[in-house]
């Protein structure tokens, strides 16, 4: 689902495109009508205020079309730039999270589950997505918390976000600090939200 800002820009671009098409037809009509009147009336047309108004309307319409075309091009370029920026930012976040998983020594299965965890999935949802029993997911989560030195979901997410917001050190890499606190059980992390049985 697109963010509201990008959706609004898409609608504005579409509205401008439709408006430009309508105004092009109007401009062609005014220009054609003005030329026809000028050819029919000849020199007397220069003194005709009605023909003068038609020419001014035609010129104004053409100028408006030119401005709107430039605005539409600017919006399309800005949208493309924002999409590239979002893509680069998403890749950078993914790299930072992967760096955490590698530094913790997580197995491929644990990395997969940790990714779902970071996305906000519950144990039940993770089990359904992976086709595993909830007890298996809880076991993996306990291993993830133990290896990462965190006490639960909130602590793990806080740890990852803290790294994303910290400044790069002298080596050009983000500083990663691993908590030395003892991990709690999965039940302490999930609490009433999960309402699940004991970890198997």
PyMOL commands that set and color helices and strands:
alter all, ss='L'
color gray80, all
select helices_A, chain A and resi 4-47+49-104+108-118+123-130+134-148+153-165+186-194
alter helices_A, ss='H'
color red, helices_A
deselect
rebuild
show_as cartoon
